[in-house]
Amino acid sequence: MLRLFGGAKSDHPLADLEQARRLLAGLRAGDAVSALVGINRWFEAVRAEQDFRADHRAALGLLLDEAAQAPLCALEREYLSTSPLAEEQKQRIWGAVYAFWRNATLAFVGSLEAFVTGAKGTGDLRARLPLLTVRALRALAGQMKWLNMRYAPVDPQLWRMAVGSHSLAEARRYARASVVAYPGVPGATTPSRSFCAC
């Protein structure tokens, strides 16, 4: 669809942030695994969409990450509970949670890389760099933690991404900038503190 003064408007369901918020609110209503699987699909859809600017991708990554926190916490509790789970359910939970952390890693590290390379729309990312770095490092730590739960080896690439993310924060002098990691969660953190959690 063409806009009145030129340029094509994307018909992607997440092209508009308000519409994205409404779609994500609907995902929270289902069971935790289904909600997380849906969020993982949206992460993949955003990654595949070529028309999104870097700042829009980053904003969607933040929204998807925030929408995932409630189902993620529920699944972590269920997976680590003392009540025995059927192996199929354990695998289903592990797969959904690990895929989420992997997708979040790709989204946030991708936003940092877009900023470094000067991709279209990265000028608006400058103010969000501390938060994007914290989220990248949390996602990397989550991915490593869930690999460790299955005694799987941690890919050295994850460490390289963690070091690269923190190095960017050091080079741009925001490694100790205080941010609230998630809305409504008390307390603040910094990229440096998040790096120490990896």
Secondary structure, 3 states (H helix, E strand, C coil): CECCCCCECCCCCCCCHHHHHHHHHHHCCCCHHHHHHHHHHHHHHHHHCCCCCHHHHHHHHHHHHHHHHHHHHHHHHHHHCCCCCCHHHHHHHHHHHHHHHHHHHHHHHHHHHHHHHCCCCCHHHHHHHHHHHHHHHHHHHHHHHHHHHCCCCCCHHHHHHHHHHHHHHHHCCCCCCCECCCCCCCCCECHHHHHHCC
